[in-house]
Amino acid sequence: MPINHYDVCIIGAGAAGLMCAIEAAKRQRSVIVLDKAPKAGRKILISGGGRCNFTNLYTEPEAYLSQNQHFCKSALARYTQWDFMNFMEEAGLSWEEKTLGQLFCDQKSKAVVDALLKACEQYGVEIILNSTIANISHTNQYQIKHTNSEVQVESLVIATGGPSIPKMGSSDFGLQIAKQFGLKNMPFRAGLVPFTFSQDELTKLYIPLAGVATDCVVTCNGQSFKEALLFTHRGLSGPAMLQISSYWKKGDGLLIDLLPELETAKPLLGIKENSPALSLKKALQQYLPRKLIVQFIELGYLPDLALKSLHEKQLTRIVSQLKSWKVTPSGTEGMRTAEVALGGVDTGELSSKTFETKKQEGLYFIGETVDVTGHLGGYNFQWAWASGWCAGQFV
């Protein structure tokens, strides 16, 4: 088996891996990137519905979950959203801001991947796809046996992400390598993922409402998000549910405010005064989808009465119930549809400046493989760019 010598080997040709490769190669380091997938940047390609939500204008450490909330601060400060926007601009790409600071590429996801690959080519990075890692060992250098060849390097970077969306070829490979070298880790679990419910609940409520969306505020374990929820034939999805799922644990309930724009029953009382014969169903349609109201009436959650038949205390109670709808999911859809995986290599094992492991010289972990997970909306890509950039200055 032929042996090829490089300065740096990066396993994983995703967002973090490609960014690290570019930065290392800029420093005149010889870099090889290995990936088992047939294409580089596969998760980039499917992100944002093919438009790549590549960062968020409001990126800040508070938008990340980790056992160590401080670990992400250094990288996010040294390579910011503005830095990646500059990379995009230099590549001739433009973007559009959507809700809550989310930036999407006008030229679609493929253009972002092409820009990264062009930079890799410019600086002499070698990328080998369809390459399965057979073995990794270390004596004086790292020996990586992969499909039909062996690579020896001073620095080894693990940028394989987590096991979310396994149909894309993702796995827990990063944690396997961490365990091989005696590093602590947090087991991966699904994040940014839809909720599921019991078959009885699905039949009664969720399946009849599949496709219905409405704005809400959802709260769980002291964390709240104000975004849209979406009823599905499996349960609840939409941005609000995906966001809160990262904070939810089995058995936890969700508190959902279905009337986030109403603080009290006063607007309904005003409608009653002007149109007493109007039905509650019609009055609530200013704030909620008709199909949702009808289903709640059928299930007995709401009365099917005219406003004139409801006194002030009843209307106040109805508004209060809609502002504090409590549900308890039976679970989530798991890694199959999760946008990210929570957990990863324990940040206590890594330098927050270089991403090198403290126990094993020359071994680095970046991106989703590390126990840092962002909110929905471009935050995880920014973590990938930032952690890859930082490691690229030192490998």
Secondary structure as GFF3:
##gff-version 3
##sequence-region A 1 395
A	DSSP	beta_strand	3	5	.	.	.	ID=ss1
A	DSSP	beta_strand	8	11	.	.	.	ID=ss2
A	DSSP	alpha_helix	15	26	.	.	.	ID=ss3
A	DSSP	beta_strand	31	34	.	.	.	ID=ss4
A	DSSP	alpha_helix	42	46	.	.	.	ID=ss5
A	DSSP	three_ten_helix	47	50	.	.	.	ID=ss6
A	DSSP	beta_strand	53	56	.	.	.	ID=ss7
A	DSSP	three_ten_helix	61	63	.	.	.	ID=ss8
A	DSSP	beta_strand	64	65	.	.	.	ID=ss9
A	DSSP	alpha_helix	71	78	.	.	.	ID=ss10
A	DSSP	alpha_helix	81	90	.	.	.	ID=ss11
A	DSSP	beta_strand	95	97	.	.	.	ID=ss12
A	DSSP	three_ten_helix	99	101	.	.	.	ID=ss13
A	DSSP	beta_strand	102	105	.	.	.	ID=ss14
A	DSSP	alpha_helix	109	122	.	.	.	ID=ss15
A	DSSP	beta_strand	126	128	.	.	.	ID=ss16
A	DSSP	beta_strand	133	138	.	.	.	ID=ss17
A	DSSP	beta_strand	142	146	.	.	.	ID=ss18
A	DSSP	beta_strand	149	153	.	.	.	ID=ss19
A	DSSP	beta_strand	155	158	.	.	.	ID=ss20
A	DSSP	three_ten_helix	166	168	.	.	.	ID=ss21
A	DSSP	alpha_helix	173	180	.	.	.	ID=ss22
A	DSSP	beta_strand	185	191	.	.	.	ID=ss23
A	DSSP	beta_strand	195	196	.	.	.	ID=ss24
A	DSSP	alpha_helix	199	201	.	.	.	ID=ss25
A	DSSP	pi_helix	202	206	.	.	.	ID=ss26
A	DSSP	beta_strand	213	220	.	.	.	ID=ss27
A	DSSP	beta_strand	223	231	.	.	.	ID=ss28
A	DSSP	beta_strand	235	237	.	.	.	ID=ss29
A	DSSP	alpha_helix	239	245	.	.	.	ID=ss30
A	DSSP	beta_strand	254	257	.	.	.	ID=ss31
A	DSSP	alpha_helix	266	274	.	.	.	ID=ss32
A	DSSP	alpha_helix	280	284	.	.	.	ID=ss33
A	DSSP	alpha_helix	290	298	.	.	.	ID=ss34
A	DSSP	three_ten_helix	307	309	.	.	.	ID=ss35
A	DSSP	alpha_helix	312	322	.	.	.	ID=ss36
A	DSSP	beta_strand	325	327	.	.	.	ID=ss37
A	DSSP	beta_strand	331	332	.	.	.	ID=ss38
A	DSSP	three_ten_helix	334	336	.	.	.	ID=ss39
A	DSSP	beta_strand	340	345	.	.	.	ID=ss40
A	DSSP	three_ten_helix	347	349	.	.	.	ID=ss41
A	DSSP	beta_strand	363	365	.	.	.	ID=ss42
A	DSSP	three_ten_helix	367	369	.	.	.	ID=ss43
A	DSSP	beta_strand	373	374	.	.	.	ID=ss44
A	DSSP	alpha_helix	379	392	.	.	.	ID=ss45
###
